[in-house]
Amino acid sequence: MARGLITAALLAGPMLLGAATGCSNAPTLCKRPRTEEPIPYTEGTTEHGVYMTSDWDGELIPYPAGSYYTIHHNLGERRRFWQCWLSFDKDGVASGSVAQAAGNEVELKAIDENTLTVLNGTCIDFWLICAVGGTGSTP
């Protein structure tokens, strides 16, 4: 019990000291979203009822920290699914790898029959690829 209290005091001490002395060197988070309005993205292709922002080995969408995009898939119907993946390489699997996004890496802000609006809620720069499908298509 005493060891837990000592550990808590050691961890909290520097924070309390900084607050008491008016320390203004505390780290700040990156601005999210970076822009007031989402940036429109109108590239991409649709095959067999599934829209993709790019090919797996094509140039992915630049997705720096705080990026805010409205992706125009223009499927014109209610979507059954959407999914996004991230890479640290702009050419996806051609020069690196792609992994499924998780948590606040790709926050869904809006979706309708023609657009998908997403936000990079992290302070990390990525490259983005997304897929959207309508009725009659499968992920």
C-alpha positions in Angstrom: 0.0 0.0 0.0 2.8 2.4 1.0 4.7 1.6 -2.2 1.6 2.5 -4.3 1.3 5.9 -2.5 5.0 6.7 -3.0 4.7 5.8 -6.7 1.6 8.0 -7.1 3.4 10.9 -5.4 6.4 10.5 -7.6 4.3 10.6 -10.7 2.0 13.4 -9.6 4.8 15.6 -8.1 6.2 17.1 -11.3 2.8 17.9 -12.6 1.7 19.6 -9.4 5.0 21.6 -9.3 4.5 22.7 -12.9 1.0 23.8 -12.2 2.0 25.6 -9.0 4.8 27.6 -10.7 2.8 28.6 -13.7 4.8 26.4 -16.1 3.7 27.0 -19.6 5.9 24.5 -21.3 3.3 21.8 -21.2 3.0 19.9 -24.5 0.1 20.8 -26.8 -1.8 18.5 -29.0 -1.8 18.9 -32.8 -4.7 20.9 -34.2 -7.6 18.7 -35.1 -9.1 19.2 -37.5 -6.4 21.2 -39.4 -9.0 23.1 -41.4 -12.5 24.3 -40.5 -14.0 22.7 -43.6 -13.0 19.2 -44.8 -10.8 19.0 -47.9 -12.7 17.4 -50.9 -11.2 14.3 -52.4 -12.7 13.4 -55.8 -10.3 10.8 -57.2 -10.7 7.0 -57.0 -12.5 4.3 -58.9 -15.6 2.1 -58.6 -15.6 -1.6 -59.6 -18.4 -4.1 -58.9 -20.2 -1.6 -56.7 -17.2 -0.9 -54.5 -15.5 2.5 -54.5 -11.7 2.7 -53.6 -9.8 5.9 -53.2 -6.8 4.3 -54.9 -5.2 1.0 -55.8 -3.4 -0.9 -53.1 -0.1 -0.1 -54.7 -1.1 3.3 -56.1 -0.5 6.7 -54.6 -2.5 6.9 -51.3 -4.1 10.1 -50.0 -1.7 12.2 -47.8 -3.1 11.9 -44.3 -1.1 14.1 -41.9 -2.1 14.6 -38.3 -5.5 16.4 -38.1 -6.4 15.8 -41.7 -10.1 16.3 -42.5 -11.4 15.0 -45.8 -14.8 14.6 -47.5 -14.3 11.6 -49.9 -16.7 11.7 -52.9 -17.5 8.1 -53.7 -20.7 9.1 -55.6 -22.2 5.6 -55.3 -25.6 7.3 -55.2 -27.1 4.7 -52.8 -27.1 3.9 -49.2 -23.8 2.4 -48.2 -23.6 -1.0 -46.6 -20.0 -0.7 -45.5 -16.9 1.6 -45.3 -13.4 0.8 -44.3 -10.1 2.6 -44.2 -6.5 1.5 -44.0 -3.3 3.4 -43.3 0.3 3.2 -44.4 3.5 5.0 -43.6 4.4 4.7 -47.4 2.7 6.8 -50.0 2.7 3.9 -52.5 1.0 1.5 -50.2 2.0 -2.2 -50.7 4.3 -1.2 -53.6 6.9 0.2 -51.2 5.7 -0.8 -47.8 2.6 -2.2 -46.1 -1.0 -1.2 -45.3 -2.8 -1.8 -42.0 -6.4 -1.5 -41.0 -7.1 1.8 -39.2 -8.2 1.7 -35.5 -9.4 4.0 -32.8 -9.2 7.7 -33.7 -6.9 7.2 -36.7 -9.9 7.5 -39.0 -12.9 9.1 -37.3 -16.1 8.9 -39.3 -17.7 12.4 -39.1 -20.4 12.0 -41.8 -21.6 9.6 -44.4 -24.3 9.7 -47.1 -25.1 8.4 -50.5 -22.3 10.3 -52.2 -19.7 11.2 -49.6 -17.7 9.9 -46.6 -16.1 12.5 -44.2 -13.2 11.3 -42.1 -10.8 13.0 -39.6 -7.3 11.9 -38.6 -7.8 12.4 -34.8 -4.2 11.6 -34.1 -1.0 13.6 -34.1 0.7 11.1 -36.5 1.2 11.4 -40.3 -0.1 8.6 -42.4 -1.2 7.8 -46.0 -4.9 6.8 -46.4 -6.8 4.3 -48.5 -10.6 3.8 -48.1 -13.3 1.6 -49.6 -17.1 2.2 -49.6 -19.7 -0.3 -50.8 -23.4 -0.1 -51.4 -26.2 -2.6 -51.5 -25.3 -5.7 -53.5 -21.6 -5.4 -52.8 -19.5 -7.1 -50.2 -16.4 -6.0 -48.3 
